[in-house]
Amino acid sequence: MKTYSAKSSDVQRKWYVVDAASAPLGRMATQVATLLRGKHKPMYTPHVDTGDHVIVINADELQLTGQKMDQKVYDRYTGYTGGRYERTAREQLELDSTEMVLSAVRGMLPKNRLGRKMLGKLKVYADEEGRERHQAQQPTDLSI
């Protein structure tokens, strides 16, 4: 018996809606990364994008456990001397909550072309706007 290897033409993609207010950021991000990679499917093949599309809504109502709101730091570096910028999770949530979700999921995907392609199937919205915007895809709600 030969080992099955999925082809990109065989993949049937579904759309899922995940509410960011339903679970802490890390738990939600692991579920989203699993859906984007396709590891929940029996046809999962590591070198083929077998994942589904995911819509994350209500990113403004994101939850973090413990003291992470004040202790977790998001930083970026411009490349110049003294060009490092830091923000706490609380400041980042007020400024751009969608970037917190993208950053968490990006860290759980492969760091190559395939991972960037998978991240392209993730849509993050700060409120309920995403549900109305993607009605044509008939997404199913996913509880975490």
C-alpha positions in Angstrom: 0.0 0.0 0.0 1.4 3.4 -1.0 1.4 6.5 1.2 -1.1 9.1 0.1 0.3 12.5 -0.8 -2.2 15.2 -1.3 -2.1 17.4 -4.4 -3.2 21.1 -4.3 -5.9 20.3 -6.8 -7.5 17.7 -4.4 -7.9 20.2 -1.5 -11.5 21.3 -0.6 -11.2 24.5 1.4 -13.9 25.5 4.0 -14.4 28.9 5.7 -14.5 29.2 9.5 -15.4 32.1 11.8 -13.7 32.3 15.1 -14.7 34.7 17.9 -11.5 36.1 19.5 -13.5 36.9 22.7 -14.3 33.2 23.3 -10.8 32.1 24.5 -7.4 33.5 25.5 -5.1 34.6 22.7 -2.8 31.6 22.8 -5.4 28.9 22.8 -7.3 30.6 20.0 -4.1 31.1 17.9 -3.2 27.4 18.1 -6.6 26.4 16.9 -6.4 28.9 14.0 -2.9 27.8 13.1 -4.0 24.2 13.0 -6.9 25.1 10.6 -4.7 27.2 8.4 -2.1 24.3 8.1 -4.8 21.7 7.5 -3.5 19.4 10.3 -7.1 18.6 11.3 -7.7 16.8 8.0 -6.8 13.2 7.2 -5.2 14.3 3.9 -2.7 16.5 5.6 0.6 16.7 3.7 3.4 18.8 5.1 4.6 20.2 1.8 1.1 21.0 0.4 -1.2 23.8 1.6 -4.2 21.7 2.7 -5.6 24.2 5.2 -8.9 26.2 5.3 -9.7 29.9 5.4 -10.3 31.4 8.8 -12.0 34.7 9.8 -11.3 36.0 13.2 -13.8 38.5 14.6 -14.0 40.7 17.7 -10.2 41.2 18.0 -10.9 44.2 20.2 -12.3 42.0 22.9 -9.2 39.8 23.0 -8.3 38.2 26.3 -4.9 37.4 27.9 -4.4 35.5 31.1 -2.4 36.5 34.2 -0.4 39.7 34.0 0.3 39.5 30.3 -1.6 42.7 29.5 1.1 44.7 31.3 4.1 42.4 31.0 4.0 41.1 27.4 6.0 43.3 25.1 5.6 43.8 21.3 8.7 45.3 19.8 9.9 46.2 16.4 13.2 47.4 15.1 13.7 50.0 12.2 17.3 48.9 11.5 18.8 52.1 12.7 20.7 52.8 15.9 18.2 53.4 18.7 15.4 52.4 16.4 13.7 49.9 18.7 10.1 50.5 19.6 8.3 48.6 22.4 4.7 48.4 23.4 2.9 46.5 26.1 0.0 44.3 25.1 -2.5 46.8 26.6 -1.1 49.6 24.4 -1.0 47.3 21.3 -4.6 46.2 22.0 -5.7 49.9 21.9 -3.6 50.8 18.9 -4.2 47.7 16.6 -5.7 44.6 18.1 -5.7 42.7 14.8 -1.9 42.8 14.7 -1.8 40.9 18.0 -3.8 38.0 16.5 -1.7 38.1 13.3 1.6 38.0 15.3 0.4 35.1 17.5 -0.7 33.0 14.5 2.3 33.9 12.4 4.7 32.6 15.0 2.9 29.2 14.9 3.2 28.7 11.1 6.2 27.6 9.1 8.8 30.3 8.4 8.9 29.8 4.6 6.9 30.5 1.4 4.3 27.9 2.4 3.8 29.6 5.8 3.3 33.0 4.1 0.7 31.5 1.8 -1.1 30.0 4.7 -1.1 33.3 6.6 -2.8 34.8 3.5 -5.9 32.7 4.3 -6.4 34.4 7.6 -8.7 37.4 7.8 -8.8 39.4 11.1 -11.4 42.0 12.0 -11.7 44.2 15.1 -15.5 43.8 15.3 -18.3 41.8 13.7 -17.6 43.3 10.3 -16.0 40.2 9.0 -19.1 38.0 9.4 -21.1 40.3 7.1 -18.2 40.8 4.7 -17.7 37.1 4.0 -21.3 36.0 3.9 -20.9 34.8 0.3 -18.4 32.2 1.4 -20.9 30.7 3.8 -18.5 30.3 6.8 -19.3 28.0 9.7 -18.9 29.1 13.3 -16.2 27.4 15.2 -16.3 27.4 19.0 -13.1 27.2 20.9 
